[in-house]
């Protein structure tokens, strides 16, 4: 069915349909594709979420799509396992029209109809092959547990979220699907996306022949609710081990609908998309984001954990020198007493200074420095257009020089704070930072439960600053257990 024919059909009942432009734009600044969603479908949680996040927020799973968009090349093959209506399929097919082939795999009949419709409406059906089956570790038959249109699963989900009767579906291995589509013997580079609601291990196991060819440059896959169950944890561990053995390094974005840095992934309790890449892909330091409202991620995506779990998680981050980036994408986790810290530090900033706010968070400091100052925020999450987006645990330090660097509630979360002291001495005239010094008799476990990576007392902090070259170092207590330090040359 042609685009014009589809338009004519929906215009007969135009009030029932929405044409939703993609937030990702082409070189002409126009939406790369359009999606057709019926008003009646807004009762479905998955479809409603897609519509809301694409039209009102930064874009549905914009960060992962931005990664795909940035690294896809002409003549690539994109494989979309669990294609749903085709959001990722169209992102790939329309990046280089007629120059990228897509293999879309989807088992649910209703989703398949919409997937075909979207491809035809966006005039890329000739480059998209659709396999009506579920990708698994073996061929056969199974039952698909129905949920929202985005939640159908072969695996029972936590909370018993099933809706309606299970549907019989065909199972096929990813290797066989790729072979039947004529792509197994090709030399084309592959980018693979997997969203199979807890069936990811079986999906990957059924694609080992493809993975061992070395052609799969990147895998975008989901850590979902199932992977926090007892069985899911074991399967998730097996996935991470498999990918590591195949030569992949795994990363994630701080926020699913924002851009920012691709951060080395520490296995955690948080739900997110994991992006596993081989060494042929070099991550960009920053993936640009659209400037609009961003959806607040559900609390279920970062479920509460025990103090002992948090201690173990923090210790693992320390061993691997990784950042808990998801924490800094959530407003409610930016630390208490932020206003007090900003007020104390702001009093120490001279007039007409250029001020770098490292770990800017809510950017409260800009309200306390003199109005004659120039304020520059740095954070893992950009909350305004001037933010320098960086992960300082990857030593992504700015190359510019500043009159003053402020680091409020930051050093506790750096694996190598000495490098930060060294950088600030070379690139600024004054350093102002806050810290929770280790007090005599303090319980290190409590600091790990708070996510702190290090335990320095006041004398040790001064010694590090002196080692970097700072001369005049003074400090003032903010509250019990927290102090504000000023370092001068």
Buried (B, 14 or more C-beta within 10 A) or exposed (E): EEEEEBBEEBEEEEEEBBEBBBBBEEEEEEBBBBBBBBEEBBEBBBBBBBBEBBBEBBBBBBBBBBBBBBBBEEEBBBBBBBBBBBBBBBBBBBBBBEEBBBBBBBBBEBBBEBBBBBBBBBBBBEBBBBBBBBBBBEEEEBEBBBBBBBBBBBBBBBEEBBEEEBBEBBBBBBBBBBBBBEBBEBEEBBBBBBBBBBBBBBBBBBBBBBBEBEBBBBBBBBBBBBBBBEEBBEBBEBBBEBBEEBEBBBBBBBBBBBBBBBBBBBBBBBBBBBBBBBEEBEBBEBBBBBEEEBBEBEEEBBEEBEEEEBBBBBEEBBEEBBBBBBBBBBEEEBBEBBEBBBBBBBEBBBEEBBBBBBBBBBBBBBEBBEEEBBBBBBBBBBBEEEBBBBBBBBEBBBEEEBBBBBBBBBBBBBBBBEBBBBBBBEBBBBBBBBBBBBEEEBEEBEBBBBBBBBBBBBEBBBBBBEEBEBEEBEBEEBEEEBBBBBBEE
